[in-house]
């Protein structure tokens, strides 16, 4: 019988891939089918600070793997009411405390974030240390469910067509910067109710960060889930993400970890906009998962690989969903035909085979521009990608063709902290160009200031070097001044 186990992956001195499983206090030797062996790459096997969940069959000292790994925040789940009593933190009756956090851009998960969850039913990932549960991920329980939620949408949602609200009103700062998360049904077929074991397609956009203009394009991901007996959804995203200071590892990532990890979780940095789509075949979703794994493996392991308009979180997701007949509005024949400018742009020879091009060099810039002119924004830009899927899912004709029976929407608010609140990501080349230009200039300025501080602290610096460094620092901005400039620019997006 198959079971799910959590632990760490590694390769022993005999080059045998093993799984350190605390539940059974064993280091299982993994038996990995040839189709999945590539996914157990050197990056996964040399990441001792990450936990994985494996599905398969346990046999004495071996574990027969039946799927590629899922990243989780820790080895244990604990669900219940998060509350404080006599100065201590509890989940239900279990005493708990927060695990490691990390300062990124002068902010981290702090007391404000904890208070957001207090007196709420939560899903938590963590581990036990003596009599305490150490929390490494938190998420409100009633938001990842197929049944009624205690987190209703804003009143304005009920005053118009729900699809129009999420497409036209929710992106505005008035709604996207609110601190209250909510869940609602956009459409359900008459008489339809999700049943245990039913598959769920997940399409999610994490918006712009309020403190970092380089993240204003947002992050896009697709994933899959399963309806459990109690109506909750057990799911994951296929997270196409490049390694950085947030410590995110590209891979299939459990929903609680993806949104609620105390360091890696999207909710720490920006609001998220997610649709849960019912009616898609579980076999088709599994097919997408297996094929997407090749891209996740590539992001983890290929040296020098970079995000380009032709290869990123949105393009890969679009391509894989198209293979099972799930597509956005921009893929419809009429929609493609009416955008004459893009059809003309395809004639440009520089646009041919330009998908993976970067902006390096004169030719690279020309091919880069040619690619984005011939390609619909929904193909490579996160916000238009999500909106394109929503537009198609709003059509009864398209839903029937794709077998979709119900569409839910979940808005996850950014957690309160000292970090500036974000909002919806940009959706036009004009906005992108303006913000990317600002971001590049800001990065240049901050790097110049960093080098100046190094010169001041270096006893081997010359007098002239120190004088120039002093000049740079005398003109530098404080963090508060910097963030004010960032906020004023980003507030123009909605």
Secondary structure, 3 states (H helix, E strand, C coil): CCEEEEEEEEECCCCCEEEEECCCCEEEEEECCHHHHHHCCHHHHCCCCCEEEEEEEEECCEEEECCCCEEECCCEEEEEEEEEECCEEEECCEEEEECCCCCECCECCCHHHHHHHCCEEEEEEEEEECCEEEEEEEEEHHHCECCCCCCCCCHHHHHCCHHHHHHHHCCCHHHHCCCCCEEEEEEECCCCCCCCCCEEEEEEEECECCCCHHHCCCEEEEEEEEECCCCEEEEEEEECCCCCCCCCCCEEEEHHHHHHECCCCHHHCCCEEEEEEECCCHHHHHHHHHHHHHHHHHHHHCCCCCCECCECHHHHHHHHHHCCCCCCHHHCHHHHHHCHHHHHHCCCHHHCCCCCCCCCHHHHHHHHHHHHHHCCHHHHCHHHHHHHHHHHHCCHHHHHHHCCCEEEEEEECCCCCCCCCCECCCCCHHHHHHHHHHHHHHHHHHHHHHHHHHHHHCCCCCHHHHHHHHHHHHCCCCHHHHHHHHHHHHCCCC
